[in-house]
Amino acid sequence: MGSISQFIDRHFRHFNAAVLKDAADAYMIRQDKVHAITCTGANLEEDLFNLVARSQYVRLPNYRELSPQHEEELLHRHLNRVTDTCIPEEEAIRRIERVVIEEWVAAAQKKERGFPHEFLFKILKECRLKKFYEIDPGDSWMIAAAHKDLPMFVPGWEDSTLGNIYAARCITGAISDVHTVRSGIEYMIALAEWYRSVSRDSSIGFFQIGGGIAGDFPICVVPMLNQDVVRELVPEWGYFCQISDSTTSFGSYSGAVPNEKITWGKLNVDTPKYIIESDATIVAPLIFAKVLGW
């Protein structure tokens, strides 16, 4: 393995996921190359949707040519489109919904609380979805993360499909306590505790795939601790690497160049900084393969 991969292996302490869909990701987790994940609620749940309903997914390679009428036809077929892939509502979403609602309701009745990922980890560890598996469970990054009890931080979970379902069940009264699922602010507090603890012993790198809240949320933990908490200073992120196809423009946080992060106290002048402007679904597995020595 060359010097770049050795550097990544030595410093790979934080992984922000925007795309986690293939076996290399799960293998990275199982090989202890990933020490924490920040992802959106959609990333969290869509791995499970794929796990239990892969055969029912519909591919649309000509998705750019779809008319509004074509989109409406997909709606009537209960196919939820994400770019060129349609997620089947009944086989994927509702199948997961029924199991996770049971967990939410039971926790509310027992006055217990948990983060969104903790409920899903519990379901996976208990193999409550096993009869529905349609892919090799070894290819599921969520299963790998659950068995590792990997630290997870999921900002803006309310924006996800399961987050919407949770809100609906709180409105209808099926879930008696809206605080049963812990909040994004509590995720930030947990992230701060994790960062403060692990940064004492090692430099923590920040590897970001894509943009959005899954990247913006965790990278802010350093200036939050140093500028707002101001008890015990923590080091800036040890390195920053982003795979992105977002262009730099006015108001584009996802396309912001790394140097801009120096002004916010997220990185320092000497922090190694990289931007890979390409398709993450192609580049990320190549980087992972290099790290794993494949």
C-alpha positions in Angstrom: 0.0 0.0 0.0 1.3 3.4 -0.9 1.8 6.5 1.2 -1.7 8.0 0.5 -3.5 4.8 1.6 -1.2 4.6 4.7 -2.1 8.1 5.6 -5.8 7.4 5.2 -5.5 4.2 7.2 -3.7 6.0 10.0 -6.0 8.9 10.2 -9.4 7.4 9.2 -11.4 8.3 12.3 -14.5 9.9 10.9 -16.6 9.0 7.9 -19.4 11.1 6.6 -21.6 9.1 4.4 -23.8 10.4 1.6 -23.6 7.2 -0.5 -23.2 3.9 1.3 -24.5 1.2 -1.0 -22.0 -1.5 -1.7 -20.1 -4.3 0.0 -16.9 -2.2 0.2 -18.5 0.1 2.7 -19.6 -2.7 5.0 -16.2 -4.3 4.7 -14.5 -1.0 5.7 -16.6 -1.0 8.9 -15.9 -4.6 9.7 -12.2 -4.0 9.2 -12.3 -1.1 11.7 -11.3 1.5 9.0 -14.4 3.6 9.9 -14.7 4.8 13.5 -17.9 7.0 13.3 -20.5 7.8 10.7 -22.5 10.9 10.1 -25.3 10.4 7.6 -28.8 11.6 6.7 -31.9 9.8 7.7 -32.4 8.8 4.1 -29.0 7.0 4.1 -29.8 5.3 7.3 -33.1 3.8 6.1 -32.4 3.2 2.5 -29.8 0.6 3.3 -32.6 -1.3 5.0 -35.1 -0.7 2.2 -32.5 -2.3 -0.2 -31.9 -5.1 2.3 -35.5 -6.3 2.3 -36.9 -5.3 -1.1 -34.0 -5.3 -3.6 -35.9 -7.5 -6.1 -38.8 -5.1 -6.2 -36.8 -2.0 -7.0 -37.4 -0.5 -10.5 -34.6 1.0 -12.5 -35.2 4.0 -14.8 -32.0 4.7 -16.8 -33.9 7.3 -18.9 -35.1 9.2 -15.8 -34.0 12.5 -17.2 -36.6 12.1 -20.0 -39.6 11.4 -17.7 -42.6 13.6 -18.2 -44.9 14.8 -15.3 -47.4 12.2 -16.5 -44.8 9.4 -16.3 -44.0 10.6 -12.7 -47.7 10.4 -11.8 -47.8 6.9 -13.1 -45.0 5.9 -10.8 -46.9 7.5 -7.9 -50.0 5.4 -8.7 -47.8 2.3 -8.7 -46.4 3.3 -5.3 -42.9 3.7 -6.6 -40.9 6.4 -5.0 -38.2 7.7 -7.4 -34.7 8.6 -6.3 -32.9 9.7 -9.4 -32.8 6.5 -11.6 -34.1 4.1 -8.9 -37.7 3.6 -7.6 -38.2 2.4 -4.1 -41.3 0.2 -3.7 -43.5 1.6 -1.0 -45.1 -1.6 0.3 -42.2 -4.0 0.1 -39.6 -1.6 1.4 -41.0 1.3 3.3 -44.1 -0.3 4.9 -42.2 -3.5 5.7 -39.7 -1.5 7.7 -42.3 0.8 9.2 -44.3 -2.0 10.8 -41.3 -3.3 12.7 -39.9 0.0 13.8 -43.2 1.4 15.0 -43.5 -1.6 17.3 -40.1 -0.5 18.8 -41.1 3.2 19.1 -44.5 2.3 20.8 -42.9 -0.1 23.2 -40.2 2.4 24.2 -42.8 5.2 24.7 -44.8 2.9 27.0 -41.7 2.0 29.0 -40.6 5.7 29.1 -37.4 4.8 27.3 -35.7 7.0 24.7 -33.2 6.3 21.9 -31.6 7.8 18.9 -33.0 6.9 15.5 -30.1 4.6 14.6 -30.3 2.9 18.0 -33.8 1.6 17.3 -32.7 0.3 13.9 -29.6 -1.3 15.4 -31.7 -3.2 17.9 -34.0 -4.5 15.2 -31.0 -5.7 13.1 -29.2 -7.3 16.1 -32.4 -9.2 17.0 -32.6 -10.4 13.3 -36.3 -9.2 13.1 -36.0 -8.5 9.4 -34.0 -11.6 8.5 -36.9 -13.5 6.8 -37.1 -10.6 4.3 -33.4 -10.3 3.4 -33.0 -10.2 -0.4 -29.2 -9.4 -0.5 -26.2 -10.9 1.3 -26.4 -9.3 4.8 -22.6 -8.9 4.6 -23.2 -6.2 1.9 -25.3 -4.1 4.3 -23.4 -1.3 6.0 -26.1 -0.9 8.6 -25.8 -4.5 9.7 -22.0 -4.1 9.9 -22.4 -0.9 11.9 -25.0 -2.4 14.2 -22.8 -5.3 15.2 -19.8 -3.0 15.7 -22.0 -0.6 17.8 -20.4 2.1 15.6 -21.0 5.7 16.8 -23.6 7.2 14.6 -24.9 10.8 14.2 -27.9 11.5 12.1 -28.7 15.2 11.8 -32.1 16.2 10.4 -33.6 12.7 10.8 -37.1 14.3 10.8 -36.7 14.9 7.1 -36.5 11.2 6.3 -39.3 8.8 5.4 -39.2 7.1 8.8 -38.9 10.6 10.5 -42.1 11.6 8.7 -43.8 8.3 9.8 -42.7 8.9 13.4 -44.2 12.4 13.4 -47.4 11.0 11.9 -47.7 8.4 14.7 -47.1 11.2 17.3 -49.9 13.2 15.7 -52.3 10.3 15.7 -51.4 9.4 19.3 -50.0 5.9 18.6 -46.7 7.2 20.1 -47.5 8.8 23.4 -44.3 10.8 23.9 -42.7 12.8 21.1 -39.4 12.7 22.9 -39.1 8.9 22.6 -36.8 9.4 19.6 -33.9 11.7 20.7 -33.3 14.9 18.9 -30.7 16.4 16.6 -29.5 18.7 19.3 -28.9 15.6 21.5 -26.9 14.1 18.5 -24.7 17.2 18.5 -24.1 16.9 22.2 -23.2 13.2 21.8 -20.9 14.1 18.9 -19.2 16.7 21.0 -18.6 14.1 23.8 -17.3 11.6 21.2 -15.0 14.1 19.5 -13.6 15.4 22.8 -12.8 11.8 23.9 -11.2 10.4 20.8 -9.3 13.6 19.8 -7.2 13.3 23.0 -5.5 10.3 21.7 -5.4 10.7 17.9 -5.8 13.0 15.0 -9.3 12.6 13.6 -9.8 12.9 9.9 -12.9 14.0 8.1 -13.8 12.1 4.9 -16.9 13.6 3.3 -19.0 12.1 0.5 -21.3 14.6 -1.1 -22.6 17.6 0.7 -25.6 18.8 2.7 -26.4 18.5 6.4 -24.5 15.2 6.9 -21.3 17.1 6.3 -22.2 20.6 7.6 -23.4 19.2 10.9 -20.4 17.2 12.2 -17.6 19.5 10.9 -19.1 22.3 13.1 -18.4 20.4 16.3 -14.9 21.7 16.6 -15.7 25.5 16.5 -18.7 24.8 18.7 -16.5 23.3 21.4 -13.7 25.9 21.0 -15.7 29.0 20.5 -19.0 28.4 22.3 -18.4 25.8 25.0 -14.8 27.1 25.7 -13.8 24.7 28.5 -11.1 22.6 27.1 -9.8 23.3 23.6 -9.9 20.5 21.1 -7.7 20.2 17.9 -9.1 21.0 14.5 -9.9 18.1 12.2 -6.8 16.2 11.3 -7.5 16.2 7.5 -10.3 17.0 5.2 -11.2 15.2 2.0 -14.4 15.6 0.1 -15.8 13.8 -2.9 -18.2 16.2 -4.5 -19.7 17.2 -7.8 -21.1 20.5 -6.4 -19.7 23.6 -8.0 -18.5 26.6 -5.9 -21.0 29.3 -6.1 -22.7 32.0 -3.9 -24.4 30.3 -1.0 -23.2 26.8 -1.9 -21.9 25.3 1.4 -21.6 21.9 -0.2 -19.3 23.4 -2.9 -17.2 25.5 -0.5 -13.5 25.0 -0.9 -11.6 23.6 2.2 -9.8 26.9 2.8 -13.1 28.6 3.7 -13.3 26.2 6.6 -10.2 27.8 8.1 -12.1 31.0 8.8 -14.7 29.1 10.8 -12.1 27.3 13.0 -12.9 23.9 11.5 -9.5 23.4 9.9 -6.2 25.1 10.3 -3.6 26.5 7.9 -1.6 23.2 7.9 -4.5 20.8 7.7 -4.1 18.4 4.7 -7.1 19.3 2.4 -8.4 17.6 -0.7 -11.4 17.9 -3.0 -12.1 15.1 -5.5 -14.6 16.5 -8.1 -16.2 13.4 -9.4 -19.0 10.8 -8.9 -18.8 9.5 -5.4 -20.4 6.1 -6.3 -17.3 5.5 -8.5 -14.6 7.2 -6.5 -15.5 6.1 -3.0 -15.2 2.4 -3.7 -11.9 2.9 -5.4 -10.5 4.8 -2.3 -11.9 2.1 0.0 -10.3 -0.6 -2.1 -6.9 1.1 -1.8 -7.3 1.5 2.0 -8.3 -2.2 2.2 -5.3 -3.3 0.1 -7.5 -4.9 -2.6 
